[in-house]
Every structure is written in C-alpha cells, then in structure tokens.
C-alpha cells in the first residue's frame, strides 16, 4: 500500500474538526479551539501546496510552513489538555501523538530537501 501523506494530513484535520465540535464551549476553550482548528487544518493545505510547488525553493517553503503549523498544533493541544477533564486528555494524547509523528515526518522531508544538491 502506498503511503499517502496528503490523506494522512486530511484525516488528521478531519479528526480534529470532529473532536472540537464536542468540546464544551467556555471563555477559555473557544479561543484555544479556534487556534487549534486553524493550525491543524493548515498543515495538510500547505503540504498539498508543496506537492504542487513551482520550484524546489517553493516546495521547501511550503514544507517549512507545514512543519511550523504542526508544531503550533501540538502547542494548542497541550493547552487544551491542561484545561479539560481527564477523558478529554486521553483523546488529546492521541491527537498529540499523531501531531508528533507528523512533526518528525515534516522535519525529515524539510531537512532532506534542503540537503539535496
């Protein structure tokens, strides 16, 4: 089976969207959820843009943005985990783990692309 990072990032975005729809809306969670949605959905969008880049420099730039967005996503997940109850923390650990794996993948792509001559 071919590994498809476009689908993986899309699935990640969808799972974050579905999860955030059921979080209790409070003065604290609303801005955190909003930021999480923005960063989590941006990862895959920028990866798709990278795959359609017009140059190597453009590709590296878009991968760099995906890398930054997935790191930001982990930040928002960590903040939400700090303010939500234990059952939410279990779910958030799962999303953080996937975000961390995506971080490693984007770091590898970024460094491999920059080091190619």
N, C-alpha and C positions, 0 to 999 in steps of 0.2 A: 504494500500500500504506500502510495506517495505521501510524503509529509507535506501538509499544506498549512503554512503559517498564516496565510490570509484567512482561511476558515477558522483556524485556532483563535486568532485575534477577534474575529467576528463573534465566535461563540463566547469568548470572554466578555466582550461588550454586552452581548445579549443577556448573559447570566447576571452581570452587574445591574443592568437595567431592571430585570425582573426582580432581583433581590431588593433594590432600593425602593421599589413600588410598595413593599410591605413594611418598610421601616416606619415606626411611629414618627410622625412629623412634630417636631418641637422647635423652639427657637434655636437650639443648639444643632440638631440634626439636619435641619433644612439647608443651611449653607454648606455643611460638610458633604451631604448627599449631592448637592448641585455640583460641587467641585469634583467629587468622585466621578460623577457621570461624564463631565467634560473631559477629564483626563483619560478615563478608561476607554471612552469611545474614540478618542483622538489617536490612540495607539495604532489601531488597525487602519484607520483612514490614512494616516501618514505612511504606514507600511505599504498600502496599496499605491499611494503616490510614488513611493520609492521604486516599486516594481515597474512603474511607467515613466521613470526618470529619463530626462533627455541627455544626461551625461553622468559620468562617474561622480563628479562633484555634486550634482543634484541628488543622486542616489545616496551618497554619504550624508548629505544634509538632512534628507527625509528620514534616514535610519537614525540619525542623531536625535531628531525630534521624537521619534517613536521611543527611543531609549530614555529620553527625558520624561516623556509622558508616562511611561510605565513606572518609573521611579516616583513620580508625583502621585500616581495611583496608589502605590504602596503607602505613601505618607497619609493619604486620606483614609485608607483602610485602617491604618494604625490608630488614627484619631477617633474614628467611629468605634473601633473596638474598645477604646478607653472609656467611652461614654454610654455604651449599650450594655444590655444584660448578657449573662453567660451564654444563653442559647444563640444569640447573635454573634458572640465572639467565636463560637465554633464554626459558624458559616464564614465569618470574615477570615478566619485562619485558612480556610480552603481557598478563598479568593486571593489572599496574600501569597499563598504558596504558588498558585498559578502565575501571579504577577512576578514573583521572584524568578520562576523558571523563564518567563518571557524576558525578564531583565538580563539573565545570563545569555539567552539566545541573541538578543539585540546587541549586547556587548560584544559577543563573538563576531556577529556579522559586521558590526562597525569596525572593529579592530582588524579583521581580515581584509575588509575592503580598503581601509586606509593603508595597509601594509603591502598591498599588491602594487607592483610597479608597472 
